[in-house]
Amino acid sequence: MSQPSQPVERYETELFSGGRTDLSLRGLPPGEPQRLGPIFAGIDPWARLGYKAEALSAYLGTLEKSAPRYAIMIGNEVAGVAGIRLNWLRGPYVQFLGILPQYQKHKLGTAFLAWLAHEARRHGEQNVWVLASTFNADALRFYETNGFERTGELADLVSLGTAEYLLRRKLT
């Protein structure tokens, strides 16, 4: 696993209008978890689920070999964050995917999922997994557009009174 702030992967992608090629993944730069935690705590689904800024900052700032966190970068700007759990049911599990509001609707999440699927296939994995809240219609549409299918509903998993869909993208 790479060290924080070192390039992880450089995209040369046609997913972006205008031929954007300045999208990369890196370890989260120092101070970013503390800056980003309050931002994500203030937007859905994290706000609706009651996530606290301190908890999100702590999650984003934790270094785990089996659960890397990545800054999704446009040039030198952090545009979003992704966290994955490796080796989860024959493939990675997307623990966290958050794009800052000003960068949403620019296909950054799609590019991340494409990279993750490519890497998972390269390592012989068969699936990519994610949870999305049943109330989060935009996230469900996003994941389904990116090849994920609902495999089950889990009540009271993240927060009492809410439910999550487990979604799977088969890679085989």
C-alpha positions in Angstrom: 0.0 0.0 0.0 1.3 3.5 -0.8 2.3 6.0 1.8 0.0 9.0 2.3 0.3 11.7 -0.3 2.1 9.5 -2.8 0.4 8.8 -6.1 -1.6 5.6 -6.1 -2.9 5.6 -9.7 -3.0 8.2 -12.5 -6.0 8.2 -14.7 -6.0 8.9 -18.4 -9.7 8.7 -19.0 -12.3 9.7 -21.5 -15.0 9.6 -18.8 -14.7 13.4 -18.5 -15.8 16.0 -20.9 -13.0 18.2 -22.1 -10.5 15.4 -22.0 -9.6 15.8 -18.3 -6.5 13.8 -17.4 -5.6 15.4 -14.1 -7.5 12.9 -11.9 -5.5 10.9 -9.5 -5.7 8.9 -6.3 -3.4 9.6 -3.4 -3.2 9.0 0.3 -5.0 11.7 2.2 -2.7 14.7 2.7 -2.0 15.7 6.3 -4.8 17.7 7.9 -7.4 16.7 5.3 -9.2 14.2 7.5 -9.9 17.0 10.0 -11.0 19.4 7.3 -13.2 16.8 5.5 -14.9 15.2 8.5 -17.1 18.2 9.2 -18.0 18.7 5.6 -19.2 15.2 5.1 -21.0 15.2 8.4 -23.0 18.1 7.1 -24.3 16.4 3.9 -26.4 13.4 3.3 -26.4 10.5 3.8 -24.0 11.1 6.7 -26.0 14.0 8.2 -29.3 12.1 8.1 -27.6 9.0 9.6 -26.2 11.1 12.5 -22.5 10.7 11.8 -20.4 13.1 13.9 -17.6 15.2 12.3 -15.1 13.8 14.8 -16.0 10.2 13.9 -15.7 10.8 10.2 -12.4 12.6 10.7 -11.1 9.7 12.8 -12.2 7.2 10.1 -10.6 9.2 7.3 -7.4 9.7 9.2 -6.9 6.0 10.2 -4.2 4.1 8.3 -5.1 0.5 7.8 -3.3 -1.8 5.4 -6.4 -3.8 4.7 -8.7 -0.7 4.4 -6.9 2.1 2.6 -8.3 5.6 2.3 -7.7 7.7 -0.9 -8.0 11.3 -1.7 -9.6 11.7 -5.1 -7.6 14.5 -6.6 -8.2 16.9 -9.4 -4.8 18.4 -9.9 -3.7 19.4 -6.4 -7.2 19.8 -5.1 -8.9 17.1 -3.0 -12.3 16.6 -4.7 -13.4 13.6 -2.7 -12.5 10.6 -0.6 -12.8 6.9 -0.9 -12.2 4.1 1.6 -12.2 0.4 0.7 -12.0 -2.8 2.7 -9.9 -5.3 0.9 -10.6 -9.0 0.7 -14.3 -8.9 1.6 -16.4 -11.7 0.1 -14.2 -12.3 -2.9 -13.7 -8.7 -3.6 -13.3 -5.2 -2.2 -16.1 -3.4 -0.2 -16.5 0.4 -0.7 -16.7 1.6 2.9 -16.9 5.3 2.0 -17.2 7.2 -1.2 -17.8 11.0 -0.8 -17.4 13.6 -3.4 -17.3 17.2 -2.2 -20.5 19.1 -3.4 -18.6 21.4 -5.8 -17.2 18.4 -7.6 -20.3 16.3 -7.8 -21.9 15.4 -11.2 -18.4 15.3 -12.8 -18.1 11.5 -13.0 -15.4 11.3 -10.3 -17.2 8.5 -8.4 -17.7 6.7 -11.7 -13.9 7.0 -12.4 -13.1 5.7 -9.0 -15.4 2.7 -9.3 -14.0 1.9 -12.8 -10.5 2.0 -11.3 -11.5 -0.2 -8.4 -13.2 -2.8 -10.7 -10.1 -2.9 -12.9 -7.8 -3.4 -9.9 -10.1 -6.0 -8.4 -10.2 -8.0 -11.7 -6.4 -7.6 -11.9 -6.1 -9.3 -8.5 -8.5 -12.1 -9.4 -11.5 -10.8 -7.4 -15.0 -11.6 -8.4 -17.1 -8.8 -6.8 -17.1 -5.2 -5.7 -19.5 -4.4 -2.8 -21.1 -1.3 -1.3 -24.0 -0.4 1.0 -26.4 2.4 0.3 -29.2 3.7 2.5 -32.7 2.9 1.2 -33.6 6.6 1.4 -30.6 7.6 -0.7 -32.2 7.4 -4.2 -29.3 9.3 -5.8 -26.7 6.9 -4.5 -28.8 3.9 -5.5 -29.2 5.2 -9.0 -25.5 6.0 -9.2 -24.4 2.5 -8.1 -26.9 0.8 -10.3 -25.8 2.9 -13.3 -22.3 1.7 -12.5 -23.2 -2.0 -12.7 -24.3 -2.8 -9.2 -27.3 -4.8 -8.3 -29.2 -4.9 -5.0 -28.6 -8.2 -3.3 -30.4 -7.6 0.1 -31.8 -5.2 2.5 -30.5 -4.8 6.0 -32.7 -3.1 8.6 -31.2 -1.1 11.5 -27.6 -1.8 10.4 -26.2 1.7 10.3 -28.9 3.5 12.3 -32.0 2.4 14.1 -35.1 3.0 12.0 -33.2 3.0 8.6 -32.2 0.3 6.2 -29.4 -0.3 3.9 -29.2 -2.1 0.6 -26.2 -4.3 0.0 -25.2 -3.9 -3.6 -22.8 -6.1 -5.6 -21.1 -5.6 -8.9 -20.1 -9.0 -10.4 -16.8 -8.9 -12.1 -16.9 -12.3 -13.8 
